Amino acid sequence: MMIYWLLFFEFAKISLVCVGGGYASMPLIQASVVDGYHWLTLPEFIDIFTISQMTPGPIGVNAATFAGMKIAGLGGAICATLGFVTPSLFLCVALAKIMFKYGDLGAIHGILNGLRPAVMALIAAACVSFVLLAAWNVETLDKASMSTLDIRGLIILILALIAARMKFGAIKLLIASGVLGLVLGLVI
């Protein structure tokens, strides 16, 4: 029973400080469930992140649901999801009231301009971890792991980056990457 409360409060904490949407929540979720509690490994977390992108709905909510399910079953999924959604609901209502009343103030614009670079830093930090895992199958890169480059992962990563830049479409990109992973797994 304690794990359910812990999941609720951990995801509520993440939701309270997560600024910038679902992608910005990923490093915070990783810090909690992978680095802090060690409930999931980084590869498991990356799998959850990938599945969260492919399923309908907000990516942060999906990630909370899938992580909760992996950690503590259906009850864990419900608690993690409610934990992630509840603070956001109250915060959005409060911020909407403030924005409608004081949105023209320079201080509000200053705060938002200050938050944007921080959000990008959070997303970039998560991207570095994901690239290391995709191209080297490691969580940190050292001299020993430099020689263990995953050619398949690197090929898919480069082609996916090019396709994403060309606005290929997320669903097509994920399907094509999965098929390419299967084909390269058979060939290489």
QUIVEN-V728932 format. One record per helix or strand. SS is the DSSP state (helix for helix, strand for strand). FROM is the first residue (numbers start at 1). TO is the last residue. If there is no record, write none. Layout:
SS,FROM,TO
SS,FROM,TO
This chain:
helix,2,17
helix,22,36
helix,42,54
helix,59,102
helix,106,136
helix,143,146
helix,151,165
helix,170,187
